[in-house]
Amino acid sequence: MEAIRRTAAHLRRSLSALWVCGAVCAACAVALISAYDEPTERAVTGLQTSVDSFLINLAHDPQAPGCTYEKHKAFYTRTLTGVSSLEVRNRARPQNELTAEQIVLLDSSLVLLERLHKGKGDAACMSAAEIEPLRRNFNSSFTAILTLELAKKRGT
């Protein structure tokens, strides 16, 4: 009978220890990706609105001088600066490499857009047929960044 009591007491201690270990492990969950960042969500949404508006306006005004690169230099400066700031912020956040890499790709796309626009010169503009696939590609990039950030918010 004593052996059964000792075994039962040992079993209770083992189960208690197992429960404590489980509680400690649950409290110390390993984060594989950074937490949600509201300023990043706001900045990405603002950049998307700005880029989309810019491209829509270019498509609606395909005549020089309204659509020329020279007329829109300030847009590129402002937008590339905003993306750079967003990249710096997200590189500074631990375990945020995926978001930072998505922002680098966005930056590369903007640099290519600027080169394309600049290459048209002052006499020619991008056509609506050229602009529409650019809009879709930029919106896909913004969607990918926002999807990841919103997944962080949900904890998924």
WOZIZI-V253803 format. One record per pair of residues at least 12 apart in sequence whose ideal C-beta (glycine too) atoms are under 6 Angstrom apart, sorted by the first residue. I is the first residue (numbers start at 0). J is the second residue. Records with the same first field share a line. If there is no record, write none. Layout:
# WOZIZI-V253803
I=J ; J
This chain:
# WOZIZI-V253803
32=94
33=92 ; 94 ; 95
35=151 ; 152
39=148
40=148
42=85
43=144 ; 145
46=81
47=141
50=137
53=74
54=130 ; 134
57=125 ; 130
58=127 ; 130
61=124
63=122 ; 124
66=124
67=121
68=116 ; 117
75=113
79=109
82=105 ; 106
85=102
86=102
89=102
98=147
101=143 ; 144
105=140
